[in-house]
Amino acid sequence: MWFVGVSIICLTVGERRCSPGEPCFPSEEVFANFESGLVGSLLYPNDTGYDSMIIMYNRWRVKKPFAVVVAATTSDVQKSLIFAKKYNLHFHVKNSGHDFNGRSIHSKSLQINLSNMTKSAVLLNSSRAEDGEIMVESGKRWVDVYEEVNGYDRVVVGGSSHNVSMGGYTLGGGHSPMCRMLGMAVDNLLEVEMVSANGSIVRATANYTSITNSDGSIQNTTDTDIFWALSGGGGGTFGIVTKFYFRLHRPPSKFVRMYLRYPILLPDGTNVGKPVMMNWFQKLPSLPREWGGHFLAFHGLNNVNTTSYVLLFMNHFGPNVTESFRHIYHITDYYEAARFVQYEVYDTFWEYEKTVTDQQSINGYVYNSLLQNGSFTEPLVDFIIETVLGGANPNIMSSFTGTLTGEDTTSVHPGFRHSIMALTGGIGWDTPYNITEAIQYGARLSDKLQEYGDGMYPNEAGAGVKNWQQAFWGANYDRLLEIKQKWDPQHYFICRECVGSEYYNVTNANQQTTILNYSSAASKIELLKTKNIILLLLTVLTKIEIC
């Protein structure tokens, strides 16, 4: 049990965030002067381009900032933060908008949008990475990064969703189709550039931190806590990261994709899905680390005569003539009469990756659990099958996803490093639908899933998680909170269920933020649009190459 040691003493009204319509709110002239100093632009609700800047991947999270700063440079971000602090404005930072819980957008706030910050540079002759490194601004999409590094005959660990950008993905840990072989994104992070709460520009690595203050003075220190915190401690709470530097890797000579499919139920009603999944769950963790991928279970509309399937999509980091490749036959050579199996060989990771297509948006709620060695029981498989077949709620879809990784030098939940499988669930619904009912249903599924695991991936967890500090970061949370207090003591960076959010409250009615005072003695802080389609994506974590 985690306890929040906090004195619930609200600050004075003058210390609350200032909202449009209040006497404290800046005038049009003040905003015009602010905009004149930007390289980028400032958009208002009636301006062309405003709507495209506030779109969220999760469509039911609809909120309207009073203005959007379309930042073009780190200086734009710095000026925007200083401006927001000067006038005590509520602000938020948005990149690609893939936060399922809508934490990157708020009504009656100033949005600092990083999506136009897309510069990148490859350095093959790197002193800190044998195969080179890449600098990427926060707004660049992973699909563009993959294509760029492919031109240098390199690969980088990134997201499997092409339209996701660097920011929240990396800061939350960042799992990938390649991370069983190469680690998570944060395992490959070399350096970050960040605008801190006091407006300074910070360059942080695992060895040093360099701080350029707003007056131009520079401080260098060997205190690297902030780099550790940014390596999995979540976005939106320590500062605004504008650049990431990632380690590059040489690719294999070939890249193989394996597709394996079984019906869940045969025409005579025989349940094939259950023994198939039990077989997969038993054997996937022992595959060589060259194998990564995900499991998927699918069912169409209940009012359509369709077949339910369990599918396995696996990627082999290497050619199909190696000993590591042949281990997959222990999985594919099972219940052969009902299976469909297909192999595709690619010359490069990019050749494979560019065939992947993304869904543009959803109406959904996600939840997650890190599954351990003892999690793979019949009750778990029964839970998956019941959900897939729509037994719990025939009007809503669900989904699950996860990934494979490396050693523990980061702030991600320790459960990532000893899990067998990270399982992220999600429900989706057609519109119109009762959103409250859907979310309540998702929360019940989330509670049920937690019975089988230990910990959660914060990038893919639903809102309202019980004991979220422990669930998201486990034993790392105390240190993360200390770093938060050091780098943002006045809590300018706030977001729901982020590090330090015990100490503030954002009321939905008027988007007013109230900061809560706390006791210094309290050091311990105990997809698819169609209804009824169930997607279950599971990514296997290896017992040998643990996270």
Secondary structure, 3 states (H helix, E strand, C coil): CCCCCCCCCECCHHHCCECCCCCCCCCHHHHHHHHHCCCCEEECCCCCCHHHHHCCCECCCCCCCCEEEECCCHHHHHHHHHHHHHCCECEEEECCCCCCCCCCCCCCCEEEECCCCCCEEEECCCCCCCCCEEEEECCCEHHHHHHHHHCCCCECCCCCCCCCECHHHHHCCCCCCCHHHHCCHHHHEEEEEEECCCCCEEEEECCCEEEECCCCCEEEECCCHHHHHHCCCCCCCCCEEEEEEEECECCCCCEEEEEEEEECECCCCCECHHHHHHHHHHHHHHCCCCEEEEEEEECCCCCCCCCCEEEEEEEECCCCCCHHHHCCHHHHCCCHHHCEEEEEEECCHHHHHCCCCCCCCECEEEEEEEECHHHCCHHHHHHHHHHHCCCCCCCCEEECCCCCCCCCCCCCCCHHHHCCEEEEEEEECCCCCCHHHHHHHHHHHHHHHHCCECCCCHHHCCCCCCCHHHHHHHHHHHHHHHHHHHHCCCCCCCCCCCCCHHHEEECCCCCCEEEECCCCCCCCCCCCCCCCCCCCCEEECCCCCCC
